[in-house]
């Protein structure tokens, strides 16, 4: 049993048909044989206690923690239209430490629908979040010196939380300035997950940074080179089809003051094959240098089977927090705190790489250091589930990099385009030349880090995710109440 507030025992006696309640004195022996559980508990962690994560922090190793807890399970269902904390002051006019529109707290969903969004057997509003042993905790500097001790922070939490926290009313396709998480000062771990996206149909070869260069040999005798002409009226470009791409995201953190987006880096994606011959457009106007039998211009079409193989991408993903709506809370839950100085609260996440460090500002983003002001922390990694974009993703920003990599490969003698008599005749008569063989460009060595290559890079931003649909926490047809 916890050390805490002493328990008084009440004896109930029956008098006639009615019941009367009175206190009954107990002897010392009777008291010693009695056990019980206090409704409230009070605990203290001294500045030099081994469980005090501030113990070795330079300049802040005199912080003790007092916790007043409720030994009970609290059930709660709540909607907050506009949660704004720490607005103005040192943050400036209109800036808040925490700014969340349309926040709801309820019980966990009974299941998830086909898209991965939360679903409930009954109305969500009839469920409740479960907070086991909720408490309020104070950080006190110089706790053992009555003349100098002072409150440096307080936080609200529970030893265990099972709940669904949602931010926003609708899973829209665009960033919102009136719905969902606008600013978050806090610490949120996002668990590793997987996902799929469909790339959008694109046209390659019609921009100045998508020029293709290579070598041509005519009838085995004449050597020439070609350069594509992206702005020529005869350049249709090459249609790149839509492709379904799977990916895995590593675990990452949102950590800092007034964050408005989550950024993931180092998502490795491999495109096994990008067809260069499957769309309605398949023609490049090219210049020839030196000219071939007096011809310095031609139109080229790629033979069936032409493709870019084994393109490795390093994908960055920046997602506005206003587009992340569903945050399931399990296990040790999280906390909401207000502090005058940076603090590591008891039980907060401390990365193994930061153990032994004595300066808070030198700790990594994987450690939960509550910064001055209001702070919201989630102890357990948030499970976002499988990520899947609702719309095809434009990857045209990588085309220029692909063109540059292709040119390195096309410069090799093994990639020389050999034109026979018929192709040379077509060039002379200004017809479209089809390459005699399929043009296959393998970029594995050039873009695979394991082989010493550098992957092409691309940044995706603000994708509408299928599994972020919001379930209303109201009865009837109301979206928010």
Backbone torsions as a table, in degrees:
resi	resn	phi	psi	omega
1	UNK	NA	142.9	-179.9
2	UNK	-65.8	148.3	167.4
3	UNK	-67.9	137.1	-179.3
4	UNK	-178.8	-157.6	-177.9
5	UNK	-66.4	133.4	-178.3
6	UNK	-64.3	151.7	-177.7
7	UNK	-105.2	136.0	174.9
8	UNK	-101.8	138.9	-178.3
9	UNK	-101.2	137.4	-179.7
10	UNK	-114.6	127.5	178.0
11	UNK	-99.1	136.9	-177.6
12	UNK	-111.9	125.2	-180.0
13	UNK	-118.6	153.1	-179.6
14	UNK	-99.3	131.4	177.5
15	UNK	-127.8	110.7	179.7
16	UNK	59.7	-146.6	179.6
17	UNK	-78.1	-10.5	-179.5
18	UNK	-107.0	163.7	179.1
19	UNK	-113.0	131.7	178.0
20	UNK	-115.9	147.1	-177.6
21	UNK	-114.6	132.7	179.7
22	UNK	-148.5	154.0	175.7
23	UNK	-78.7	139.0	-179.5
24	UNK	-119.1	124.3	179.5
25	UNK	-65.8	142.9	178.6
26	UNK	-121.7	141.8	177.6
27	UNK	-76.1	169.3	177.7
28	UNK	-60.0	-40.8	178.6
29	UNK	-62.9	-41.8	179.4
30	UNK	-65.2	-39.9	178.2
31	UNK	-64.0	-41.2	-177.7
32	UNK	-68.0	-23.1	179.8
33	UNK	-91.5	5.4	-175.0
34	UNK	-109.5	134.4	175.4
35	UNK	-120.8	158.9	179.6
36	UNK	-169.2	175.5	179.7
37	UNK	-122.3	122.6	179.3
38	UNK	-72.3	144.8	175.4
39	UNK	-69.3	-36.8	179.7
40	UNK	-113.5	151.5	176.6
41	UNK	-135.7	150.9	177.9
42	UNK	-131.7	125.0	179.2
43	UNK	-129.6	161.9	-175.1
44	UNK	-142.4	134.4	173.7
45	UNK	-115.2	116.5	-176.9
46	UNK	-74.3	159.5	-178.8
47	UNK	-56.1	-33.9	-177.2
48	UNK	-100.0	9.6	178.4
49	UNK	-67.3	142.0	-179.0
50	UNK	-61.3	-27.3	-179.9
51	UNK	-83.9	-1.5	178.8
52	UNK	-87.2	110.2	-176.2
53	UNK	-73.0	-7.9	175.5
54	UNK	-93.9	3.4	-172.3
55	UNK	-54.9	-42.1	-173.6
56	UNK	-108.2	12.7	-177.9
57	UNK	-79.2	123.8	-177.9
58	UNK	-61.0	128.5	177.7
59	UNK	79.8	-10.3	-178.3
60	UNK	-133.4	26.0	-176.5
61	UNK	-91.9	18.7	178.1
62	UNK	-113.0	25.6	-177.4
63	UNK	-97.3	126.8	171.8
64	UNK	-111.0	159.6	-175.7
65	UNK	-126.2	125.0	175.8
66	UNK	-109.0	128.4	-178.3
67	UNK	-122.5	125.5	175.0
68	UNK	-108.4	115.4	-173.3
69	UNK	-119.1	155.6	174.3
70	UNK	-104.7	116.7	-177.4
71	UNK	-83.9	75.7	-175.9
72	UNK	-163.9	169.5	174.1
73	UNK	-103.1	122.2	-178.3
74	UNK	-103.8	128.2	176.6
75	UNK	-106.0	136.1	-172.1
76	UNK	-147.7	134.4	169.9
77	UNK	-128.8	123.0	-172.5
78	UNK	-146.3	149.0	171.9
79	UNK	-125.9	132.8	178.1
80	UNK	-124.0	116.2	-175.7
81	UNK	-64.0	-43.6	-174.1
82	UNK	-147.9	100.5	179.2
83	UNK	-95.3	109.0	179.0
84	UNK	-129.1	122.5	-178.6
85	UNK	-132.7	140.8	177.7
86	UNK	69.2	42.8	-177.6
87	UNK	-92.6	143.0	178.5
88	UNK	74.0	-152.7	179.6
89	UNK	59.6	-130.8	-179.0
90	UNK	-66.2	-18.7	179.9
91	UNK	-79.8	-16.7	-177.5
92	UNK	94.3	161.7	-176.5
93	UNK	-60.2	129.5	175.9
94	UNK	79.8	-6.4	-179.1
95	UNK	-96.4	135.0	-177.8
96	UNK	-124.2	146.7	171.8
97	UNK	-62.5	-44.1	179.8
98	UNK	-131.6	127.4	179.9
99	UNK	-142.0	103.6	-177.7
100	UNK	-129.0	125.6	178.6
101	UNK	-97.3	134.6	173.6
102	UNK	59.2	65.6	-179.3
103	UNK	-95.9	133.5	179.6
104	UNK	-131.1	143.2	177.7
105	UNK	-127.8	126.4	-177.6
106	UNK	-148.9	-173.9	174.1
107	UNK	-72.3	165.0	178.1
108	UNK	-68.0	151.1	179.4
109	UNK	-68.3	153.4	177.7
110	UNK	-76.8	-22.5	179.5
111	UNK	-164.9	-176.4	176.7
112	UNK	-128.9	143.2	-177.1
113	UNK	-79.3	-175.2	-174.1
114	UNK	-60.8	-27.8	-180.0
115	UNK	-84.5	-12.3	-176.9
116	UNK	98.4	2.6	178.0
117	UNK	-81.1	151.6	-178.7
118	UNK	-60.8	144.4	177.2
119	UNK	-138.1	153.0	-176.1
120	UNK	-129.9	140.4	176.0
121	UNK	-65.9	-39.1	176.0
122	UNK	-116.5	-174.2	179.5
123	UNK	-64.1	136.4	-180.0
124	UNK	-57.8	-34.4	-177.5
125	UNK	-64.0	-16.7	179.6
126	UNK	-89.6	1.2	177.5
127	UNK	-101.6	162.3	-178.6
128	UNK	-134.8	142.9	170.1
129	UNK	-68.8	144.8	179.0
130	UNK	-111.1	116.8	177.4
131	UNK	-112.4	108.4	-178.1
132	UNK	-90.6	124.7	-179.9
133	UNK	54.4	62.9	176.5
134	UNK	-66.5	153.1	-177.9
135	UNK	-152.2	163.0	169.8
136	UNK	-120.3	136.7	-174.7
137	UNK	-129.2	142.2	-179.7
138	UNK	-117.1	138.1	172.0
139	UNK	-99.7	121.3	-175.2
140	UNK	-120.3	125.5	174.6
141	UNK	-84.7	146.1	-177.2
142	UNK	47.1	54.1	-174.2
143	UNK	-62.4	-20.8	-177.0
144	UNK	-95.5	5.5	-179.5
145	UNK	-121.4	105.4	-175.8
146	UNK	-61.6	-28.2	-175.1
147	UNK	-79.2	-23.5	-175.1
148	UNK	-123.8	-6.1	-177.2
149	UNK	-64.9	147.2	-177.4
150	UNK	-153.4	150.4	177.2
151	UNK	-77.9	124.3	178.6
152	UNK	-106.4	-11.7	179.1
153	UNK	180.0	162.6	173.4
154	UNK	-145.2	151.5	178.2
155	UNK	-142.3	156.3	179.4
156	UNK	-119.7	130.7	-176.8
157	UNK	-161.1	-169.5	174.8
158	UNK	-149.8	153.4	-178.4
159	UNK	-70.6	-21.7	177.1
160	UNK	-152.7	137.1	-179.5
161	UNK	-133.5	130.8	171.2
162	UNK	-124.9	108.9	-173.6
163	UNK	-164.7	164.1	168.6
164	UNK	-113.8	122.6	175.4
165	UNK	-104.5	124.4	176.3
166	UNK	-120.0	145.4	179.0
167	UNK	-124.7	116.6	-178.9
168	UNK	103.0	162.3	-178.7
169	UNK	-103.0	-25.6	-172.6
170	UNK	-141.1	146.0	177.1
171	UNK	-93.1	83.4	-175.6
172	UNK	-86.5	166.3	-176.9
173	UNK	-81.2	-14.1	-175.9
174	UNK	-124.5	160.4	176.1
175	UNK	-62.3	136.2	-179.1
176	UNK	-110.8	140.2	174.2
177	UNK	-101.0	1.9	-178.0
178	UNK	-127.0	4.0	-175.7
179	UNK	-145.3	140.1	176.0
180	UNK	82.9	-163.1	-176.4
181	UNK	-78.0	115.9	177.5
182	UNK	-93.9	-44.0	176.5
183	UNK	-141.6	140.5	177.1
184	UNK	-137.3	116.4	168.5
185	UNK	-97.1	112.9	-175.7
186	UNK	169.4	-165.4	-175.1
187	UNK	-133.4	118.8	179.5
188	UNK	-134.1	119.4	174.9
189	UNK	-90.9	134.9	177.5
190	UNK	-111.8	123.7	-177.1
191	UNK	-70.8	153.1	174.9
192	UNK	-60.0	143.4	-179.6
193	UNK	-152.6	-173.0	179.6
194	UNK	-133.9	170.7	179.8
195	UNK	-170.6	179.4	176.5
196	UNK	-141.0	148.3	172.2
197	UNK	-136.2	152.3	171.1
198	UNK	-101.9	128.3	177.4
199	UNK	-78.9	149.1	179.2
200	UNK	-79.0	149.2	173.8
201	UNK	-62.2	135.0	-178.4
202	UNK	-136.7	168.3	176.9
203	UNK	-119.8	123.7	-174.4
204	UNK	-106.7	136.9	172.7
205	UNK	104.1	8.3	-177.7
206	UNK	-110.1	12.1	177.2
207	UNK	-121.7	158.3	-175.1
208	UNK	-62.5	-28.7	180.0
209	UNK	-92.3	13.4	177.8
210	UNK	-118.8	28.4	179.6
211	UNK	-72.2	136.9	179.0
212	UNK	-109.1	134.0	179.2
213	UNK	-128.0	143.1	177.9
214	UNK	-163.8	-170.2	-176.2
215	UNK	-116.5	146.8	179.0
216	UNK	-129.8	140.2	172.3
217	UNK	-124.1	127.8	-175.4
218	UNK	-106.0	122.7	178.5
219	UNK	50.9	30.4	176.7
220	UNK	70.4	6.4	-173.9
221	UNK	-120.9	-41.2	-172.0
222	UNK	-101.6	122.8	177.3
223	UNK	-97.9	132.5	178.3
224	UNK	-147.6	171.1	174.7
225	UNK	-126.7	156.2	178.4
226	UNK	-123.0	151.3	176.1
227	UNK	-136.7	125.0	-178.3
228	UNK	-70.4	152.4	-177.1
229	UNK	-116.2	91.3	-172.4
230	UNK	-63.8	-27.0	-176.1
231	UNK	-96.6	1.4	-179.5
232	UNK	-69.9	144.2	-178.2
233	UNK	-63.2	-24.3	-178.9
234	UNK	-87.9	-3.1	177.7
235	UNK	-83.9	108.4	175.4
236	UNK	-82.6	-23.2	-170.9
237	UNK	86.0	179.2	179.6
238	UNK	-120.4	121.9	-179.8
239	UNK	-72.9	126.8	174.3
240	UNK	-103.8	122.9	-173.9
241	UNK	-74.6	166.4	172.8
242	UNK	-70.7	140.2	179.9
243	UNK	-132.7	142.6	173.7
244	UNK	-89.5	125.1	-174.0
245	UNK	-122.4	127.3	174.6
246	UNK	-94.3	152.0	-180.0
247	UNK	-151.5	161.7	174.8
248	UNK	-123.8	131.9	178.3
249	UNK	-102.2	137.0	175.9
250	UNK	-75.5	164.8	172.7
251	UNK	-65.8	144.5	179.8
252	UNK	-151.4	175.4	-177.2
253	UNK	-129.9	146.8	163.7
254	UNK	-103.1	116.2	-170.6
255	UNK	-147.1	116.3	177.0
256	UNK	150.1	179.8	-178.6
257	UNK	-85.6	133.8	172.4
258	UNK	48.5	52.7	177.3
259	UNK	-78.7	139.8	178.7
260	UNK	-118.9	-5.3	180.0
261	UNK	-148.3	158.2	175.0
262	UNK	-107.8	131.5	-176.9
263	UNK	-120.0	125.2	177.0
264	UNK	-115.6	133.2	177.3
265	UNK	-123.8	160.3	175.0
266	UNK	78.6	29.5	173.4
267	UNK	-83.3	116.5	-177.0
268	UNK	-94.0	125.3	-179.0
269	UNK	-129.1	135.7	177.5
270	UNK	-116.8	124.1	174.4
271	UNK	-100.0	108.7	-173.9
272	UNK	-64.1	-41.0	-177.0
273	UNK	-155.1	128.5	174.4
274	UNK	-112.3	105.7	-178.4
275	UNK	-63.2	139.4	178.3
276	UNK	-111.9	14.2	-172.5
277	UNK	-138.1	11.5	-168.4
278	UNK	-105.0	-0.7	-175.9
279	UNK	-106.0	177.5	179.8
280	UNK	-68.7	-25.0	179.8
281	UNK	-105.6	128.1	179.2
282	UNK	-158.7	67.7	179.7
283	UNK	-156.9	131.7	175.3
284	UNK	-124.1	130.7	169.0
285	UNK	-80.6	135.9	-176.9
286	UNK	-133.3	151.3	171.0
287	UNK	-99.7	147.1	-178.7
288	UNK	-112.7	133.4	-178.9
289	UNK	-145.1	114.4	-0.8
290	UNK	-72.8	167.1	-179.7
291	UNK	-64.0	155.9	179.6
292	UNK	-105.9	110.6	-178.8
293	UNK	49.1	44.7	177.5
294	UNK	83.7	-0.8	-179.0
295	UNK	-102.5	124.9	179.0
296	UNK	-119.1	16.1	-177.3
297	UNK	-146.5	140.1	177.7
298	UNK	-155.3	166.7	172.8
299	UNK	-116.1	131.3	-173.0
300	UNK	-118.1	136.2	173.9
301	UNK	-120.5	138.6	-177.8
302	UNK	-85.5	135.5	-178.9
303	UNK	-67.5	152.8	177.9
304	UNK	-53.7	138.4	-178.2
305	UNK	98.5	-7.2	177.9
306	UNK	-66.6	140.2	-175.9
307	UNK	-165.8	158.7	166.9
308	UNK	-99.4	123.8	-176.3
309	UNK	-106.9	146.9	167.5
310	UNK	54.3	53.3	175.0
311	UNK	-87.6	118.9	178.7
312	UNK	-98.1	131.3	-178.2
313	UNK	-116.8	142.8	167.8
314	UNK	-106.4	111.4	-171.5
315	UNK	-103.2	130.8	169.3
316	UNK	-102.8	146.5	-175.2
317	UNK	-134.0	115.0	177.6
318	UNK	-113.0	117.9	-175.5
319	UNK	-121.4	122.8	174.9
320	UNK	-58.5	135.9	178.6
321	UNK	-63.9	-21.7	178.3
322	UNK	-69.0	-12.0	179.3
323	UNK	-103.9	5.0	172.0
324	UNK	-106.8	113.2	-170.3
325	UNK	-109.2	-36.2	-171.4
326	UNK	-104.0	118.8	180.0
327	UNK	-125.8	95.2	176.9
328	UNK	-73.6	134.9	-179.9
329	UNK	-112.1	124.8	178.9
330	UNK	-140.1	164.5	175.5
331	UNK	70.8	-130.6	-174.2
332	UNK	-78.8	0.2	171.2
333	UNK	69.2	-128.1	-177.1
334	UNK	-166.8	-163.1	-179.5
335	UNK	-155.0	162.6	172.6
336	UNK	-121.9	126.6	-173.6
337	UNK	-137.0	161.5	173.7
338	UNK	-135.3	124.4	-176.9
339	UNK	-138.9	151.0	178.6
340	UNK	-82.9	-31.0	-178.6
341	UNK	-129.9	159.4	175.5
342	UNK	-59.9	137.7	-176.7
343	UNK	-140.5	148.9	164.0
344	UNK	-106.4	107.9	-177.8
345	UNK	-72.3	154.0	178.9
346	UNK	-55.3	133.8	178.8
347	UNK	80.7	-1.9	-179.9
348	UNK	-68.6	161.3	-178.5
349	UNK	-68.9	123.3	176.4
350	UNK	-121.7	112.8	-179.0
351	UNK	-65.2	144.1	-178.5
352	UNK	-58.5	-32.6	-179.5
353	UNK	-69.8	-15.9	-177.6
354	UNK	-101.3	-3.7	178.2
355	UNK	-62.6	128.8	179.6
356	UNK	95.6	-14.5	177.4
357	UNK	-70.9	145.9	-175.3
358	UNK	-113.8	-0.1	-179.9
359	UNK	-123.2	119.1	-174.4
360	UNK	-61.4	-37.8	-176.6
361	UNK	-67.4	-15.2	180.0
362	UNK	-94.4	0.5	-179.3
363	UNK	-79.2	152.4	-175.2
364	UNK	-76.4	170.1	178.2
365	UNK	-69.5	-7.8	178.8
366	UNK	-85.8	-2.8	177.9
367	UNK	-106.7	137.7	-178.0
368	UNK	-86.5	90.2	173.9
369	UNK	-101.5	108.2	-179.9
370	UNK	-69.6	119.0	-177.6
371	UNK	-83.1	161.5	-179.7
372	UNK	-55.9	137.4	-176.2
373	UNK	107.4	-160.8	177.9
374	UNK	-81.7	145.4	-174.6
375	UNK	-146.9	132.4	177.2
376	UNK	-118.9	124.0	-175.2
377	UNK	-125.5	143.8	176.7
378	UNK	-117.7	114.8	-171.2
379	UNK	-69.1	-44.8	-176.6
380	UNK	-91.6	145.9	176.3
381	UNK	-57.7	133.1	178.9
382	UNK	-76.8	126.9	-179.5
383	UNK	-92.6	102.6	-179.3
384	UNK	-80.2	-14.2	-178.0
385	UNK	77.4	-174.9	-177.5
386	UNK	-66.2	130.6	-179.5
387	UNK	-93.6	128.2	178.7
388	UNK	-144.8	121.4	-178.9
389	UNK	-72.9	144.7	-179.4
390	UNK	-79.0	-22.1	-177.5
391	UNK	-127.6	155.0	176.0
392	UNK	-58.7	146.8	-175.4
393	UNK	-101.2	130.2	178.4
394	UNK	-77.3	119.3	179.0
395	UNK	-114.3	21.6	-176.6
396	UNK	-63.8	-19.0	179.3
397	UNK	-66.4	-14.4	-179.7
398	UNK	-94.7	-7.6	-175.6
399	UNK	-60.2	-41.7	-178.4
400	UNK	-62.4	-39.0	177.8
401	UNK	-65.9	-39.0	178.5
402	UNK	-64.2	-41.4	178.9
403	UNK	-60.5	-43.9	179.5
404	UNK	-62.3	-42.2	179.2
405	UNK	-68.3	-37.8	177.8
406	UNK	-62.5	-40.1	-177.9
407	UNK	-64.3	-33.3	176.5
408	UNK	-63.5	-42.5	-179.8
409	UNK	-71.0	-39.8	-177.5
410	UNK	-68.6	-20.2	178.8
411	UNK	-73.2	-15.4	-179.0
412	UNK	-75.1	145.0	-177.6
413	UNK	-60.3	-29.8	-179.1
414	UNK	-67.2	-16.6	-178.5
415	UNK	-103.4	10.1	178.2
416	UNK	-62.6	134.1	177.9
417	UNK	-86.5	116.9	-178.9
418	UNK	-96.9	117.8	-179.3
419	UNK	-101.1	130.6	175.5
420	UNK	-85.8	-168.3	-177.4
421	UNK	-61.9	-43.7	-176.1
422	UNK	-64.8	-39.5	179.2
423	UNK	-68.5	-39.6	177.8
424	UNK	-63.7	-39.2	177.9
425	UNK	-63.8	-39.4	178.8
426	UNK	-61.6	-39.3	178.7
427	UNK	-63.0	-41.0	-179.4
428	UNK	-66.1	-33.4	-179.0
429	UNK	-94.1	10.8	175.9
430	UNK	62.8	30.7	174.9
431	UNK	-89.6	175.9	178.6
432	UNK	-81.7	128.6	178.3
433	UNK	-92.2	126.5	171.3
434	UNK	-98.4	131.2	-179.8
435	UNK	-59.2	135.7	-176.9
436	UNK	-59.1	-33.7	-179.6
437	UNK	-125.3	158.4	176.2
438	UNK	-63.1	137.1	179.0
439	UNK	-92.0	107.5	-178.4
440	UNK	-114.9	118.2	-178.3
441	UNK	-109.3	111.4	179.8
442	UNK	-95.1	115.9	-176.2
443	UNK	-105.4	15.7	-176.4
444	UNK	-60.9	-49.4	-178.5
445	UNK	-65.3	-36.5	-177.0
446	UNK	-73.7	-26.3	-172.7
447	UNK	-120.9	-0.4	-178.3
448	UNK	-94.6	114.1	-179.2
449	UNK	-57.6	-32.4	-179.7
450	UNK	-65.7	-19.7	179.7
451	UNK	-108.0	13.6	179.3
452	UNK	88.2	7.7	-178.9
453	UNK	-90.5	172.9	177.7
454	UNK	-117.2	116.6	-179.4
455	UNK	-65.6	149.4	171.9
456	UNK	-67.7	147.9	-175.7
457	UNK	-115.2	148.2	179.3
458	UNK	-150.9	143.7	178.1
459	UNK	-114.2	122.3	174.6
460	UNK	-101.0	142.0	-176.2
461	UNK	-133.7	135.8	166.0
462	UNK	49.9	63.0	176.9
463	UNK	-88.3	134.8	172.8
464	UNK	-73.9	119.8	-174.2
465	UNK	-100.2	135.2	-176.2
466	UNK	-62.8	-32.9	-173.1
467	UNK	-87.6	13.0	179.0
468	UNK	-107.1	22.9	173.6
469	UNK	-62.6	140.4	-174.3
470	UNK	-102.9	129.4	175.9
471	UNK	-95.0	126.5	-178.3
472	UNK	-62.5	145.6	178.3
473	UNK	-106.3	40.3	-178.3
474	UNK	-133.2	158.7	171.8
475	UNK	-85.5	155.6	177.6
476	UNK	75.4	-145.2	-174.5
477	UNK	-99.8	2.8	-178.1
478	UNK	-69.7	139.0	175.2
479	UNK	-84.7	-28.9	177.7
480	UNK	-150.0	141.7	-175.6
481	UNK	-144.6	NA	NA
